[in-house]
Amino acid sequence: MTDADLIVLGGPIATLDPTNPWAEALAIKDGRVLAVGAQADVHTAHHGSNTRVVNLEGRTAMPGLHDAHNHHQIAGKGDLMEIEFLPTASLDEIIELIRAYALELPANAWVVGGSWGSTLIAEMNEPGAKARIDEAAGGRPVLLVDDSHHNKYANSKALELAGIDASTTDPVDGQIVRYEGTTEPTGMLFETAGLIVERVMNELNPMTAKLWADTSERGMQILHSYGVTAFMDAGVSLELLHALKQLEDEGRLKSWVVSCLMANNMIFDADPIGDGLVWQGEKFRTEHHRPDFIKIFLDGIPPTQTACFLEPYLPTDEHGAHHHGEISMPADELADWLMRAAKAGLGAKIHCTGDGSVRHVLDAAQQVRDAGFTVPLHVAHGQFISEADIPRVAALQVTTEISPTLWFPGVIYEAIKLVIGEERAQKMQPNRSVLDAGGVVIGGSDWPVIPLPNPWLGIEGLITRADPDEVFPGTLWAEQALTLDEAVAVYTTASAKAMGLGDVTGSLEVGKAADFIVLDRNPWQIPVTDLADVTVLETWFAGEQVFRR
């Protein structure tokens, strides 16, 4: 019998293999699972003179977790290079954090970071807010991103450097918000308007290739601390493709990465995009990196009334009583992108935060399926889906990728209530209905949209539909709750298959990658209200320990 490099034993191992769900030991050779089963059998057959044995000492092991939607390099950059605060921070708190942070910076340095809560939009647009931020920054330019990462706030110095003033016109798919009754910018920049400032900032403070690689690696290290060993980056630029290739060449790429190359762009400073980017992926393919998807931004977000809905938003003076939002490209252009990608063997992840944009995706998906293509199609976010469209989601094999964790009350839910009303906002994340119809649900964080990419917060919330942190009371559409096994699958086996990684990871089976985590408790033996407190003690990727608490 073959000697193993590593044998893991001494505690329950959840394999997530339905034919052999629990095991006592795991043997690993060359980064792959060699054997899984009873401790005596595995040890006898595969223990050799050079085999390392890891004793779980009663702790539970399971496959590594997956994050089907994040922006890991942006998050890594934020951790290493930017000011960070929670979306629950008040404007007063943000101003004081800026003041303290700016004291450590050179005179002309930018104050960059986030995330401010969408519920602060009105307050940050009030006269006086910009002057307070200007003063706290000591004359430095400030650029802060919101909790959706779709909108930004720039202070007076940043607006000046970007050339934005009362005469500047709104960009396509964006809005420079003005003080009521005037043309003077408040500093609030919706969607593509924020890119005007971000591009100038990046020109003045260019990222080097080393920084791209280092911030990408830092993002993966943080993901490891939460047990994430595979993920999709949902907005990849040419610079990030180079960084991932560099990390692989240097032996530093310690995750399965599936990248989504941007067909269009509403929120990132990236060039090229579209045809100049999406067909370049193949030359960056490596053992651990799969550039297999395009990314389309089809609408914006509900709080800024840029998401596309079938029913109108609540009436406002600005938009009137019949505003539905709109999609970012004509329906025929969307279908053309999906068809061209399918012909090239690429899947697509399409950003949809309103049920109207989801319907457009389903109409385009019908054309792709009718043409005989089976490439993966993901509705990114999947928070609002018309009840009439749920059977189509399943029939057309369109995966509902849910991110961020909006299936329980929170800051973004509170902001959405203000624009569509509580009754409609309550009907968010129909995860139970999608599964019951035969559809697929996979989980993502959209990190750094949420502050920490902890899948256990999402897993608990999928079951309880309540805020695990108990900051926001009540539940959100409790009838859509999942079981524990279903919720775990959302972040493991279902995600692996939907990301195109089901052949190599997601479960602990012979021949698959030895990606596993060690937990401080057994999730199947604790109250569901304790699941968010599950702590990852160790993370292993391809048989190598990449994190230890």
LOZA-518749 format. One line per 4 residues: number of its first residue (from 1); for each residue z, y, x of C-alpha. Coordinates in Angstrom, 3 decimals, padded with zeros to 6 digits, m for minus. Last residue first. Layout:
BEGIN
NUM) Z,Y,X ~ ...
//
This chain:
BEGIN
549) 015.096,030.237,m004.984 ~ 012.454,028.169,m003.241 ~ 008.778,028.978,m003.434 ~ 005.563,027.621,m001.889
545) 006.670,024.039,m001.289 ~ 003.547,022.113,m000.377 ~ 002.368,019.033,m002.305 ~ m000.716,020.747,m003.667
541) 001.434,023.655,m004.877 ~ 005.188,023.201,m005.160 ~ 007.549,025.650,m006.872 ~ 011.327,025.408,m006.543
537) 014.332,026.707,m008.471 ~ 012.510,027.903,m011.585 ~ 015.034,029.242,m014.072 ~ 015.235,028.425,m017.776
533) 016.866,031.438,m019.434 ~ 013.954,032.015,m021.811 ~ 014.521,028.482,m023.123 ~ 018.079,029.162,m024.256
529) 017.208,029.936,m027.904 ~ 015.409,026.586,m028.045 ~ 018.771,024.866,m027.619 ~ 018.765,022.598,m024.531
525) 017.625,019.022,m023.864 ~ 013.821,019.323,m023.801 ~ 013.926,022.304,m021.426 ~ 015.872,020.246,m018.848
521) 017.905,022.599,m016.688 ~ 017.743,024.399,m013.312 ~ 014.051,023.636,m013.009 ~ 011.879,022.099,m010.278
517) 008.172,022.899,m010.369 ~ 005.036,020.869,m009.839 ~ 001.511,021.034,m008.475 ~ 000.631,017.734,m006.799
513) m003.070,018.055,m007.512 ~ m004.537,015.308,m009.701 ~ m005.499,011.863,m008.461 ~ m002.730,009.965,m010.208
509) m001.309,012.035,m013.035 ~ 001.167,014.917,m013.085 ~ m000.273,017.226,m015.718 ~ m001.968,020.634,m015.759
505) m004.048,020.204,m012.593 ~ m007.278,018.893,m011.079 ~ m009.671,017.775,m013.809 ~ m008.171,020.103,m016.407
501) m009.037,023.128,m014.284 ~ m011.848,024.563,m016.403 ~ m009.687,027.403,m017.697 ~ m009.570,025.834,m021.158
497) m008.467,022.468,m019.750 ~ m005.701,023.941,m017.616 ~ m004.546,026.219,m020.437 ~ m004.175,023.345,m022.890
493) m002.302,021.207,m020.351 ~ 000.081,023.872,m019.070 ~ 001.085,027.194,m020.645 ~ m000.008,026.539,m024.241
489) 001.038,022.916,m023.712 ~ 004.660,024.062,m023.326 ~ 004.456,025.830,m026.698 ~ 003.006,022.767,m028.406
485) 005.722,020.531,m026.954 ~ 008.418,022.988,m028.011 ~ 007.068,023.285,m031.551 ~ 005.106,026.323,m032.672
481) 006.084,029.220,m034.952 ~ 003.463,030.878,m037.186 ~ 005.723,030.899,m040.268 ~ 008.053,033.226,m038.355
477) 005.680,036.162,m038.822 ~ 007.517,038.379,m036.326 ~ 011.268,037.877,m036.181 ~ 014.294,040.115,m036.444
473) 015.909,042.492,m033.985 ~ 014.435,044.133,m030.869 ~ 016.597,044.067,m027.737 ~ 017.562,040.426,m028.290
469) 016.154,039.468,m024.861 ~ 014.448,036.409,m026.374 ~ 012.769,038.643,m028.989 ~ 012.187,036.421,m032.019
465) 009.141,034.333,m033.009 ~ 011.493,031.343,m032.479 ~ 009.061,028.735,m031.118 ~ 006.382,030.933,m029.564
461) 009.153,033.268,m028.421 ~ 010.845,030.551,m026.391 ~ 007.576,029.671,m024.663 ~ 006.679,033.306,m024.055
457) 009.966,034.102,m022.352 ~ 009.584,030.837,m020.427 ~ 006.189,031.968,m019.108 ~ 007.787,034.693,m016.919
453) 005.098,037.088,m015.702 ~ 007.426,040.104,m015.335 ~ 006.862,043.705,m016.420 ~ 004.420,042.991,m019.250
449) 001.143,044.847,m018.867 ~ 001.560,043.828,m015.214 ~ 000.902,041.042,m016.173 ~ m001.509,040.159,m018.976
445) 001.013,037.334,m019.523 ~ m001.242,034.510,m020.587 ~ m001.021,031.576,m022.955 ~ m003.553,029.183,m024.396
441) m004.287,028.354,m028.038 ~ m007.012,025.877,m028.979 ~ m008.388,025.419,m032.490 ~ m008.102,022.472,m034.837
437) m007.320,024.475,m037.979 ~ m003.627,023.634,m037.585 ~ m003.718,025.044,m034.060 ~ m005.234,028.352,m035.207
433) m002.820,028.630,m038.142 ~ 000.209,028.043,m035.929 ~ m000.938,030.724,m033.477 ~ m001.546,033.468,m036.046
429) m000.567,036.173,m033.509 ~ 000.052,039.261,m035.648 ~ 000.402,039.475,m039.398 ~ 003.491,041.693,m039.153
425) 001.287,044.586,m038.048 ~ m000.535,044.400,m041.385 ~ 002.614,044.853,m043.474 ~ 004.190,047.281,m040.996
421) 001.450,049.881,m041.102 ~ m001.842,050.166,m039.214 ~ m001.173,053.092,m036.835 ~ 002.615,053.330,m036.563
417) 003.096,049.575,m036.790 ~ 001.026,049.164,m033.602 ~ 003.537,051.259,m031.627 ~ 006.468,049.112,m032.774
413) 004.513,045.968,m031.882 ~ 003.872,047.436,m028.415 ~ 007.587,048.030,m027.840 ~ 008.792,044.628,m029.048
409) 009.111,042.223,m031.991 ~ 007.870,038.655,m031.361 ~ 004.421,037.140,m030.936 ~ 003.278,039.941,m028.645
405) 003.741,038.121,m025.342 ~ 000.698,039.519,m023.558 ~ m001.552,037.710,m024.093 ~ m002.840,034.985,m026.362
401) m006.031,033.207,m025.360 ~ m007.617,031.898,m028.544 ~ m010.317,029.510,m027.375 ~ m013.648,029.653,m029.180
397) m014.733,026.115,m029.970 ~ m017.180,027.288,m032.649 ~ m015.496,025.179,m035.335 ~ m011.993,026.201,m034.246
393) m012.558,029.946,m034.199 ~ m014.702,029.572,m037.337 ~ m011.758,028.064,m039.249 ~ m009.662,031.115,m038.232
389) m012.282,033.619,m039.390 ~ m011.277,033.873,m043.062 ~ m007.647,034.485,m042.094 ~ m008.845,037.458,m040.067
385) m007.694,037.315,m036.454 ~ m005.308,039.848,m034.917 ~ m003.442,039.061,m031.695 ~ m006.131,037.003,m030.025
381) m005.405,038.629,m026.643 ~ m008.632,037.512,m024.935 ~ m011.041,035.637,m027.186 ~ m012.186,032.917,m024.813
377) m015.592,031.217,m024.637 ~ m016.006,028.068,m022.560 ~ m019.579,026.888,m021.931 ~ m020.919,024.401,m024.506
373) m024.475,025.727,m024.794 ~ m026.781,024.133,m027.363 ~ m028.640,027.224,m028.564 ~ m026.708,027.051,m031.852
369) m023.515,027.221,m029.782 ~ m024.542,030.467,m028.089 ~ m025.793,031.995,m031.337 ~ m022.565,031.100,m033.147
365) m020.634,032.610,m030.249 ~ m022.290,035.968,m030.992 ~ m021.047,035.902,m034.601 ~ m017.638,034.709,m033.407
361) m017.434,037.548,m030.904 ~ m018.305,040.127,m033.565 ~ m015.588,038.663,m035.794 ~ m013.046,039.004,m032.988
357) m014.014,042.680,m032.601 ~ m013.177,043.291,m036.260 ~ m009.878,041.406,m036.019 ~ m008.629,043.941,m033.493
353) m007.346,043.401,m029.946 ~ m010.461,041.751,m028.533 ~ m011.106,041.431,m024.781 ~ m013.828,038.829,m024.247
349) m013.436,036.062,m021.669 ~ m016.769,034.403,m020.990 ~ m017.931,031.109,m019.525 ~ m020.557,030.840,m016.837
345) m023.182,028.122,m016.492 ~ m025.991,030.568,m015.662 ~ m027.598,029.959,m019.057 ~ m024.188,030.560,m020.632
341) m023.866,033.910,m018.863 ~ m027.258,035.012,m020.127 ~ m026.359,033.925,m023.664 ~ m022.969,035.635,m023.626
337) m024.407,038.874,m022.268 ~ m027.257,038.869,m024.804 ~ m024.841,038.239,m027.679 ~ m022.760,041.251,m026.631
333) m025.900,043.384,m026.309 ~ m026.982,042.330,m029.816 ~ m023.576,043.308,m031.218 ~ m023.795,046.799,m029.731
329) m021.319,047.605,m026.960 ~ m017.801,049.059,m026.839 ~ m016.791,047.978,m030.329 ~ m015.493,050.429,m032.883
325) m012.322,051.758,m034.470 ~ m011.896,051.276,m038.215 ~ m011.469,054.906,m039.284 ~ m011.801,055.427,m043.028
321) m008.914,057.732,m043.948 ~ m009.492,060.621,m041.537 ~ m009.758,060.270,m037.775 ~ m008.044,063.389,m036.415
317) m005.968,064.329,m039.463 ~ m004.769,060.739,m039.756 ~ m005.121,058.006,m042.397 ~ m003.678,054.550,m041.595
313) m006.247,052.473,m039.745 ~ m009.172,050.987,m041.617 ~ m009.705,047.312,m042.499 ~ m012.021,045.078,m040.434
309) m010.439,046.386,m037.249 ~ m011.887,047.466,m033.875 ~ m009.260,048.563,m031.349 ~ m009.589,052.194,m030.209
305) m006.918,053.545,m032.557 ~ m004.789,054.650,m029.577 ~ m001.962,052.321,m030.646 ~ m004.477,049.578,m031.609
301) m006.036,048.877,m028.211 ~ m009.573,049.157,m026.821 ~ m012.648,047.201,m027.841 ~ m015.195,044.732,m026.501
297) m014.107,044.627,m022.861 ~ m016.236,041.798,m021.467 ~ m015.199,039.524,m018.624 ~ m017.510,036.957,m017.016
293) m016.177,033.532,m016.162 ~ m016.493,030.786,m013.520 ~ m015.515,032.378,m010.213 ~ m013.483,029.279,m009.231
289) m011.034,029.743,m006.355 ~ m008.990,026.864,m004.907 ~ m011.615,024.922,m002.968 ~ m013.779,028.002,m002.505
285) m016.361,029.914,m004.547 ~ m017.153,033.360,m003.130 ~ m020.899,032.752,m002.846 ~ m020.932,031.684,m006.493
281) m019.526,034.939,m007.819 ~ m022.467,037.240,m007.171 ~ m024.046,036.984,m010.645 ~ m021.245,038.982,m012.286
277) m021.288,041.943,m009.919 ~ m024.460,044.035,m009.922 ~ m025.369,042.780,m013.374 ~ m022.200,044.298,m014.784
273) m019.779,046.011,m012.416 ~ m020.230,047.442,m008.939 ~ m017.997,049.369,m008.520 ~ m014.466,049.101,m009.885
269) m011.923,051.702,m010.972 ~ m010.413,049.681,m013.795 ~ m009.834,050.591,m017.473 ~ m013.029,050.482,m019.543
265) m015.321,048.178,m017.610 ~ m018.403,046.142,m018.368 ~ m019.658,042.745,m017.256 ~ m016.503,042.323,m015.183
261) m016.121,039.121,m013.210 ~ m013.448,036.770,m014.582 ~ m011.782,034.737,m011.841 ~ m010.175,031.319,m011.955
257) m007.503,030.942,m009.285 ~ m005.695,027.707,m008.442 ~ m002.811,028.842,m006.293 ~ m001.733,028.840,m002.637
253) m004.519,030.916,m001.091 ~ m003.040,031.709,002.344 ~ m004.948,029.215,004.497 ~ m006.764,032.001,006.367
249) m010.184,031.096,004.933 ~ m008.647,030.866,001.461 ~ m006.999,034.282,001.782 ~ m010.251,035.817,003.040
245) m012.207,034.347,000.126 ~ m009.626,035.705,m002.311 ~ m009.845,039.141,m000.666 ~ m013.650,039.190,m000.797
241) m013.564,038.401,m004.511 ~ m010.913,041.096,m004.908 ~ m013.175,043.701,m003.336 ~ m016.080,042.654,m005.581
237) m013.887,043.273,m008.626 ~ m012.061,040.806,m010.859 ~ m010.758,041.641,m014.316 ~ m009.055,038.751,m016.112
233) m007.435,037.017,m013.159 ~ m007.006,033.500,m014.483 ~ m004.030,031.498,m013.299 ~ m002.764,028.330,m011.671
229) 000.517,027.563,m009.853 ~ 002.938,029.588,m011.982 ~ 006.564,028.496,m011.515 ~ 008.126,031.900,m012.104
225) 008.766,032.539,m008.393 ~ 005.246,031.267,m007.748 ~ 003.867,034.150,m009.827 ~ 005.681,036.583,m007.524
221) 004.081,034.914,m004.502 ~ 000.679,035.067,m006.176 ~ 000.975,038.823,m006.672 ~ 002.037,039.232,m003.042
217) m001.065,037.312,m001.928 ~ m003.300,039.647,m003.904 ~ m001.465,042.655,m002.449 ~ m001.964,041.305,001.084
213) m005.646,040.486,000.585 ~ m006.559,043.878,m000.890 ~ m004.375,045.604,001.695 ~ m006.190,043.831,004.525
209) m009.579,044.793,003.101 ~ m008.412,048.421,003.146 ~ m007.572,050.395,000.017 ~ m008.747,054.011,000.069
205) m006.259,056.856,m000.582 ~ m008.336,060.007,m001.201 ~ m011.217,058.051,m002.706 ~ m008.737,055.919,m004.636
201) m007.080,058.997,m006.136 ~ m010.466,060.456,m007.091 ~ m011.454,057.199,m008.773 ~ m008.125,056.983,m010.633
197) m008.495,060.504,m011.997 ~ m011.851,059.925,m013.669 ~ m010.836,056.348,m014.508 ~ m008.166,057.629,m016.896
193) m010.865,058.979,m019.201 ~ m012.215,055.422,m019.536 ~ m009.383,054.376,m021.915 ~ m007.253,057.282,m023.128
189) m006.066,060.043,m020.800 ~ m002.875,061.947,m021.626 ~ m002.408,064.903,m019.258 ~ m002.095,067.399,m022.121
185) m005.595,068.713,m021.479 ~ m006.272,072.318,m022.611 ~ m008.928,072.506,m025.347 ~ m006.621,074.157,m027.887
181) m005.463,073.736,m031.505 ~ m003.210,070.801,m030.726 ~ m002.886,070.215,m026.992 ~ m005.796,068.143,m025.746
177) m006.252,064.386,m025.105 ~ m009.056,063.518,m022.698 ~ m010.713,060.650,m024.532 ~ m012.673,057.596,m023.438
173) m015.469,055.248,m024.482 ~ m018.117,057.565,m022.950 ~ m016.399,060.382,m021.064 ~ m014.800,063.335,m022.862
169) m016.076,066.754,m021.836 ~ m014.364,068.901,m019.220 ~ m014.146,072.579,m020.208 ~ m010.374,072.713,m020.639
165) m009.804,071.161,m017.221 ~ m010.381,067.906,m015.350 ~ m011.626,068.373,m011.806 ~ m009.973,065.206,m010.499
161) m007.841,067.133,m007.998 ~ m006.805,069.544,m010.766 ~ m005.914,066.739,m013.181 ~ m003.767,065.101,m010.479
157) m002.011,068.405,m009.740 ~ m001.319,069.107,m013.425 ~ 000.085,065.666,m014.244 ~ m001.930,062.574,m015.128
153) m001.053,060.042,m017.824 ~ m002.996,056.825,m018.169 ~ m004.290,054.547,m020.906 ~ m005.623,050.990,m020.957
149) m002.838,049.452,m018.882 ~ m001.300,048.265,m022.184 ~ 002.211,049.389,m021.202 ~ 000.947,052.780,m020.026
145) m000.229,053.836,m016.561 ~ 001.142,056.764,m014.552 ~ m000.816,059.102,m012.266 ~ 001.127,061.893,m010.558
141) m000.138,064.446,m008.021 ~ 002.600,066.007,m005.888 ~ 003.965,069.462,m006.669 ~ 007.597,068.407,m006.368
137) 007.146,065.318,m008.526 ~ 010.056,066.297,m010.790 ~ 008.560,069.764,m011.306 ~ 005.137,068.472,m012.312
133) 006.752,065.929,m014.671 ~ 008.711,068.706,m016.396 ~ 005.600,070.879,m016.600 ~ 003.634,068.031,m018.176
129) 006.274,067.466,m020.856 ~ 006.459,071.153,m021.777 ~ 003.954,071.151,m024.608 ~ 004.076,067.775,m026.395
125) 001.587,065.074,m025.449 ~ 004.238,062.991,m023.647 ~ 006.312,062.932,m026.840 ~ 003.395,061.725,m028.998
121) 002.378,058.960,m026.589 ~ 005.941,057.726,m025.946 ~ 005.708,054.712,m028.322 ~ 002.982,053.312,m026.068
117) 005.685,052.664,m023.487 ~ 005.372,053.935,m019.926 ~ 004.505,051.374,m017.257 ~ 004.218,052.603,m014.625
113) 002.887,053.415,m011.172 ~ 001.511,056.177,m008.929 ~ 003.182,059.218,m007.371 ~ 000.479,060.445,m005.016
109) 001.329,061.715,m001.536 ~ 000.797,065.387,m000.652 ~ 004.327,066.251,000.536 ~ 005.146,062.864,002.044
105) 007.138,060.493,m000.193 ~ 010.814,059.452,m000.299 ~ 011.870,062.407,m002.460 ~ 009.072,061.527,m004.867
101) 010.839,058.330,m005.937 ~ 014.041,060.135,m006.965 ~ 012.190,062.760,m009.005 ~ 009.826,060.197,m010.530
97) 012.800,058.092,m011.616 ~ 014.377,061.184,m013.164 ~ 011.197,061.935,m015.094 ~ 010.931,058.347,m016.298
93) 014.508,058.408,m017.588 ~ 013.916,061.622,m019.544 ~ 010.695,060.167,m020.971 ~ 012.632,057.139,m022.179
89) 012.287,053.747,m020.495 ~ 011.481,050.810,m022.802 ~ 008.131,050.294,m021.096 ~ 010.079,049.322,m017.947
85) 009.813,051.145,m014.636 ~ 007.884,050.727,m011.399 ~ 006.909,053.218,m008.692 ~ 004.083,051.932,m006.507
81) 003.164,050.261,m003.188 ~ 004.453,046.726,m002.781 ~ 005.312,045.678,m006.325 ~ 002.517,047.732,m007.861
77) 000.013,046.278,m005.411 ~ 001.111,042.797,m006.366 ~ 000.697,043.664,m010.036 ~ m002.805,045.022,m009.419
73) m003.556,041.881,m007.409 ~ m002.264,039.580,m010.131 ~ m004.146,041.008,m013.070 ~ m003.239,038.385,m015.637
69) m004.667,036.096,m018.263 ~ m004.452,032.305,m018.524 ~ m001.108,032.013,m016.728 ~ m000.404,028.379,m015.930
65) 002.835,026.496,m015.283 ~ 003.327,023.904,m012.562 ~ 003.866,020.356,m013.756 ~ 007.438,019.183,m014.464
61) 010.649,018.516,m012.578 ~ 014.159,018.281,m013.994 ~ 017.330,018.380,m011.902 ~ 019.466,015.293,m011.391
57) 019.764,015.583,m007.635 ~ 016.013,016.281,m007.325 ~ 015.932,014.288,m004.106 ~ 012.939,015.101,m001.888
53) 011.856,012.260,000.398 ~ 009.557,012.828,003.369 ~ 007.401,009.867,004.341 ~ 006.800,009.393,008.057
49) 008.209,005.839,008.362 ~ 006.714,004.805,005.052 ~ 007.720,004.927,001.403 ~ 004.759,004.139,m000.866
45) 005.210,000.786,m002.596 ~ 008.980,000.430,m002.498 ~ 009.665,004.068,m003.358 ~ 007.207,004.143,m006.249
41) 008.406,000.866,m007.770 ~ 012.113,001.595,m007.395 ~ 011.763,005.119,m008.804 ~ 009.780,004.096,m011.854
37) 006.487,005.914,m012.357 ~ 004.035,008.242,m010.668 ~ 001.707,007.371,m007.807 ~ m000.593,009.092,m005.325
33) m000.507,012.584,m006.831 ~ m002.583,014.822,m004.605 ~ m001.726,017.210,m001.751 ~ m002.844,014.813,000.966
29) m000.582,012.066,m000.392 ~ 002.155,012.496,m003.006 ~ 004.482,009.963,m004.634 ~ 006.374,010.929,m007.804
25) 009.528,009.348,m009.130 ~ 011.557,008.761,m012.271 ~ 008.825,009.276,m014.843 ~ 008.416,010.699,m018.329
21) 005.293,011.233,m020.451 ~ 003.310,008.141,m019.417 ~ 000.312,007.798,m021.762 ~ 000.715,011.382,m023.026
17) 000.600,012.750,m019.448 ~ 002.786,015.846,m019.603 ~ 004.481,014.450,m016.451 ~ 008.057,015.416,m017.292
13) 010.016,014.190,m014.276 ~ 013.666,013.277,m014.792 ~ 015.768,013.339,m011.622 ~ 016.388,011.516,m008.350
9) 012.865,011.252,m007.028 ~ 010.078,013.130,m005.249 ~ 008.199,011.193,m002.573 ~ 006.181,013.010,000.082
5) 003.499,012.133,002.626 ~ 003.040,008.813,000.889 ~ 002.273,005.515,002.627 ~ m000.595,003.606,001.068
1) 000.000,000.000,000.000
//
